[in-house]
Amino acid sequence: MDKLNIMIVGVGGQGTLLASRVLGNVAIKVDHDVKVSEVHGMAQRGGSVVTYVKMGKKVHSPIIEKGEADIIISFEELEALRWIDYLKQDGTLILNTQRIDPMPVITGKAKYPDSIEKKISNNYKNVVTIDALEIAKQCGNIKAVNTVLLGLLAKSTGIDKQIWIDSLKENVPSKAIEVNLKAFEEGYKG
Amino acid sequence: MKKLMLGNEAVARGAFEAGVTVAAAYPGTPSTEITENIAKYDEIYSEWSPNEKVALEVAIGASIAGARAICSMKHVGLNVAADPLFTASYTGVNGGLVIMVADDPGMHSSQNEQDSRCYAKGAKVPMLEPSDSQECKDYVKKAFEVSEKYDTPVLVRVSTRISHSQSIVEVCDRSEFKLKDYVKNPAKYVMMPAMAKKRHVDVENRMADLKELSNTDEFNKIECGNKEIGVITSGIAYQYAREVFGDVSYLKLGMVHPLPDKLIKEFACQVKTLYIIEELEPYIEDFAKTLGIKAIGKEKLPVIGEYSANLISEKIFDKKIETKPVTDEEIPIRPPVMCPGCPHRGMFYVLKKLKLTVSGDIGCYTLGALPPTQSMDTCVCMGASIGVAHGMEKARGEEFGKKTVAVIGDSTFIHSGITGLIDVVYNRGNSTVIILDNSITGMTGHQQNPTTGFTIKGEPTKQVDLEKLCNAVGIDRVRIADPFNIKEFEKIVKEEIQADEPSVIISQRPCALLKSVKFEGALKINNDKCKYCKMCLSVGCPAIVDKGDHVEVNEALCVGCMLCTKVCNFDAFEKAGE
């Protein structure tokens, strides 16, 4: 692997920060240079959030530009639509089929776009959908959505599974580890 | 050992390794994690100060007393701390003194995008600027050496993308710093005219010496490549430039004040076309121009907003990235919102209902200016709400004043709202001030403050009694209200704005994200009872959604705070899963 650019997009509060921590840790374990960039503060609070993870021999800019992402994990459908321009033409979108209405939709000022997966699939051929919320519920904690998605991501990167599991263990509080490992395995199955 | 660290975490590590023993700060995005991480080291006394001015004064005191001290803030925090900064430049230091300042180009979480480099120039203190986490750590350590060698506070400037990017850091051990002797020295530490006049001469001499350092030290280095193009840059802009220009020649500046005149001239002579790439102000460019150097910079690149590699290559080389849009429909924006269960929501519901003029302040509650509540009229800076309300009343008269309230958070009130309140009392104002006491500093991610009863390290301490504090400055009418008891809250607001004297309402309910806050669990709507009157939508909760012909609760978001049940006239909300 020469370079791997991964974007994690979603809604503030969905647990994207843990996902980026685990990812960064994985990169160190496989001895790559890595940069993980995210924005805290006002940008969270239920707003649109994006994390950039870049690994490779040498990483300069921490930010992934349009058309540069190998993989985008989207925690939410509308956010996938918002950031899809950043995916390489042959890149992979991992799409969690969860929908969180933004304020303009809630107040009736805007409409939540329909058939998002289909629209994206017209332009990009590698779209993998998953109902991570349902899987997380079955695993025993709806907060494990992020770990389910990490499982699916792990499979898409081709990086040794054990490295992911080790990294997960280092970044999840011990009382939550069991649920998260289960969620990871379920995600890995795809 | 290699570790992946946020820039802010690396700054903290640098302070630790440099033997720092005193750290003070006021939280502010994107600087907050610096001091949060410092507080994890038992070897370092650390504190959240009431504001940045106090934080810097604490650090100055520690430095004069012989310790290495660090003080951290966001860019606008340096405005608050500017007064001690400009004179600490004259007193110089005893133990090393480093001031971290975090700029926010693009205003991810700020009210302006001022460029802190101008402060280094104005206050005549050196400024370093790291470009990744490793440099954050290294520069902070070196900053202490520069501080002591040149008898000066040292500013270290980071920005959002440096502070909040993680990159690899080689971690070292701590070198204990032996407390320097403290010797009385009024000529150096008592700045009154006779002493300050002499110290100003020292400051000018020091800056001349520092210019020499800037010209020779490895902070500023030429990276030789293709000489057709040369790029002068620093900080995060260096990383973007590397992506855009590739194998050309770079003059990477790690010390941005004073700038290295000789080195810049030398570099400019070596290359054919010179670019200067810097976010915000043409700070390096203006300096280069005074040296008679021609360079391409702000004539092509903006002074507004954050840069990226794409933006630079678009503006400089006219290279546009073409992507085929997936859809031509408009993608709804997703602005930040108050969380489900947020105590501020009930208060804004009332303020909107009463159609009041609301002077606002800095915190999560600033979101009250956005739809759906849209009930905030002004937001200027930390603590401004009270002075602004007072000024409005003095300009438009008492009747207008009786339709006006100031809204300010507990931490912001202590930061600089209290002086505004004293002004209202002293100058016979009539304002009503609502202090939002949510038991924590919310916006920056839950920091303790003087009203919470705990220190940064979680030790119990005296708690400021807001009610008594307001009484003490001369407010006789202080009311405590629960913002989730909407009816009672409305009644209290109506009474207080009508009162012929200034008053304070303490809106008391903890932040919904605090671990100690437990709600009932998600609600759902009973469609047999719901009349689709949309009253519940008026509270503006992100978990309640208008589906066009009915209303739905998003159970994954709803926490069960029950606020919506208080505006529903048909008992249509019930516990989900029942």
Interface residues (C-beta under 8 A of the other chain):
Chain A: V11 G12 G13 S20 G24 N25 A27 I28 D33 V34 K35 V36 S37 E38 V39 H40 G41 M42 A43 Q44 R45 G46 G47 S48 V59 H60 S61 P62 I63 E65 K66 G67 L78 E79 L81 R82 I84 D85 Q98 I100 D101 P102 M103 P104 V105 I106 T107 G108 K109 A110 K111 Y112 P113 K119 I120 N122 N123 Y124 L133 I142
Chain B: K2 K3 L4 T29 P30 T32 E33 H108 S109 D132 T160 R161 H164 S165 Q166 S167 I168 I236 Q239 Y240 R242 E243 S308 A309 N310 I321 T323 K324 P325 V326 T327 E329 E330 I331 P332 I333 R334 P335 P336 V337 M338 C339 C364 L367 L370 P371 P372 M443 T444 G445 L537 G540 P542 I544 V545 D546 N554 A556 L557
